[in-house]
């Protein structure tokens, strides 16, 4: 080797440097992929009473490392949540407490937010370290309220007040993260009395946002990348919070373009790989989330029956 290096000099040195650089780039790319979040929502928490092992196996097989688990205090006992969170943790999966309703945007319904925060804090206080929720994740969606059309400015104003309250109360004496689902078009809505966009406002205050960019193609006109790139770029510049991009595999009445239901899980995975490759240079991009566990599982099972 040394004789070859002396004989060919700069040529060999250049080849060695090129190979080393290629290996480094591949290593960094693999580390980036491994660090990215793959999340899903579990809305029917009653399922964890009998299907925890099945759910964790599904998560392992699909490289899920974050679960938004719905909190149903009157239907699911704390010990059931403890068992699920513990087993998820053993598989390297974080679990966030999921709650929300469009009416949570209104200050008159702040008690519902209080109840979720209080329940999670009390639960974590009683649970062992490996049985605790890592954060609170909310799905509020105030644009589903009739008042959104009639008095949007006031609804947005109250929504932001409630998110401020949610973050402040959750962070009191805890290390819980706070995250929220947001529509991809939220950068078109301004904070009342300001030119600031609600998307930027949320990124500044939440640990993470999950953009519901429900389309069935990563690239192209009206594709996922096009829908989220501005918010991701804004988050980059602020150097605060992270952006997870959500996609849908649930059947939707809005049309085939908003879901991978017709395309199937394999095509969804292919498109998510493209999404990650395109957005990988953005520090704020944190990964993807698939809505939801039950629909995803059914889609995989249907695909297996067809093959």
N, C-alpha and C positions, 0 to 999 in steps of 0.2 A: 504494500500500500504506500509506504513512504517513498519507494523508488518511483512508483507511478506518479505520486504527487510532485516529485522533483522533476520527472521527465515532462509532465504535461503542465506543471505549474498552475497558472491562473485558471486554466480550463477546468481542472479537477477541483480546485478550490471553489469555483463558481457552482459546479454541480453539487458539491457537498453542502454548500450554503443553501442552494435551492431545495434540496431534499430536506434539510433541517427545518427550513422555513415552512415547507409543506406539512411536515409532521406537526409542527407547532400550531399551524392554522387548523389542522384537523382535530388536534387535541382541544384547542380552545372552542371550536365549534361543537364538539361533543359535550364539553363542560357546560356550554351555553344551553344546549338542548336538555341536558339533565337538570339544569337549574330552573328551567321553565315550569310554570304551574300547569297542571292539567286538572281541572276542577269539574265537579258536577253537583247538581241540586238533588236532594232527596226530600220530596215534599210529604210523602206519606210515612211519617215517622213510626207509625204502628208496625210497619214491616220489620223494623229492627228487633222486635220481640221474638220473631221466629226465623228471620233471614239474615242475621248479622254475618254469619260465616260466608254465606253465599254472596252477600254484598262486598265483603272484604276481598273475597276471591276475584270477583268481577273487577274491583278497583285495581288489584295487583295485575291482572291480565291486561288491563287497559291503561296502565301506568298513571293512574289517578293518584295525585298526592295532596288533594284538598277537596273536602266535602262540605257543602253548605247543607246542614241538617236541620230540618224544620223542628221548632220547639212546640210541643203540644202538652203542656203541663197537666191537663186534666185527663189525657188519654194515655200518656206514656210515663211510666214511673222513673224517678231519677236513677235507680239502680240499672235500669235498662239502658239509659243513655251512658252511664258509667262503663258498662260492659262494652258497648259499641265503640266509645272513644278510646278505651284501653286497647282493644283489638286493632282498631285503625292505627293507633300510634305504633303498635308492634310491627305494622306493615309500612311504616314510614309515611302515614297519611295524617295531615292536620284536619281537625274538624271545627268548623265555625257554626255558631248557633244562628239559625235562620229564622227570620220573622218579618212580617210586613203586611201592609194592606194600603190601598190608595187613601183611605181615610186617615192614615197616620200622618199624612202631609198637613192636616189641619190642627192648629194648636189646641182646639177644644178636645181633641182625641189624644193628647199627649200622655194620658194615663196608660194607654196601651204600650207606648214606648217604655214608660217607667216599669211596667209589669215585666216586659222582656228583660230589661237590664237587671232588675231586682232578682228575677228568677235565675239568670245566668250567674250573677255574683254569688247568690246563696248556694247554688249548685257547686260552683267552683270552690267555694270555701269548705264545703263538706267533702268534696271529692279528693282523691289522691292526686299527686302531681301528674301522673300519666293518664288520668281520667278527665282532665279538665279541657273545656273548650278553649281554643286559642284566640277566638275573637267573636264578634257579633257581626252578622251580615244581614242587611235589610233589603227587602224588595218592596218599595212603596208605590211607585208608578202613579203619581197624582193626575197625570193626563187622562186617566180612565174615569175621573170624576166628572159629572155634568158641569161642575163649576169651572172646569178647565177652559171651556169655551166661553162661558159667560163672564168670568172674572179671573182670567189667568194671572194677572199681575198679583192679585191678592193671594191666590193659591200658591204661587211661587214664593212670595214673601213668607208665608206661614211655613211652607215646606223647608225653606232654608233655616228658619228659626228652630224648627224641630230637629233638623240635622245637627245644628250647632248644639242643641240641648243633648241629643243622643251622644255626640262625641264627648262633650264635657262630663256628662254623668257616667259614661262608660269608663272614661280614663281616670276617674277618681279612685285612687288606691288600687288600681289594677294595671296589668300590662296587656290587657286585651286589645286586639286590633279592632278597627271599625271599618267596614267596607259596605258598598252598596251597588245594586244593579241600576244601570242608567241606560236610556235609549241612545242609540248612536247619534241621533239628531239633537241631542241636548246642547250642542255647541251653537245651535241657532236660537236658543232662548237666553235672554239677558237677565241679569240680576236687576230687580226693580230699582229704578233711580240710578243706574250705573250702566256703563258700556261693557262691563265685565260679563263674560259668558258663564252660565251656570256650570258648564263642564269644568272650566278653570277654577271656579269657586269650590267645587266638590273636590278636585284634585288637591287643592291647597289644604283642605281640612280632613279628608279621609285618608286612611292608610292605603286603600286600594279602591279602584272602581272596576266594575265588570260591565263592559259595554255590550248591550244586547244588539249585536250586528247580525241580525238574522237574515242571512243570504246563503245561497248554496254554491257560490263560487268565490275563491279567494281574490282573483284578479279580474280586470276588465271593468267596463262601465257598470256602475251600481254593484260592484263586487265588495267583498268584506274590507279589503285593504283601502279602497277608495272611501268607504264609509268612516273608517276609524283613523286614517292617517293624520288628519289635522289635530284631533284630540291627543293622539300619541305624541305628535311633534310639540304641542303646547306643554304637555306633561314633561317632555324632555327638557324644555327650556326652563321650566320651573324647578326641576330637580327635586320634586316632592311627589310622594305617592307613586303608585304603579297602576298600569292599565292591563287588565285581563280582557281578552276579547271573547265574548260569548257567541256560540252558534246554537242552532236549534235542530233537533232530529225528531221532534214531535210533529204529528200531522197537524197541518194548519189550514184554516179556511181562507187565509189571505193569499194563497197561491203557492205553487211548487217552488218558486224562487226564494221563499223565506225559510225553507227547511230542507234538511237532508233526508226527510222521510222517504221520498221516492228514489233518491240516489243511493241510499244505503250507507252503512257504517264504513265500508272500505273507501268509497269515494269521499266521504267526510274526512277520513284520516288523511287521504291524499291531499285534499285541499288545505287541511290544517298544517301539513308539512310545508306546503307552498307559503301559507300565511307566515309561519315561523321564519322561513328563509328570507322572505321579503322584509319582515319587521325586525329581524335579529339585530340590526345595527342601532336600534333605538333603546337606550337605557331604560326608558319608562315601560317598555313592553315586557309584561311579566308572564305571558302564556295564554292559554285558552280555557274556556269552560263550555261544557256540553249540556244543553237543556233537553231532557233531564235524565236522571238515572234510569227510571222505569222505561221511558221511551227508547233510550239507547239500548238497554238490555233486550227489549222486545224486537228492536230492529236487527240486532245481532242474531237472535234466535231465528227470526224469519229468514235471514240471509243464509243461515246454516241449513235450514230446511230445504231451501231452494237448490243448494249446491250438493 
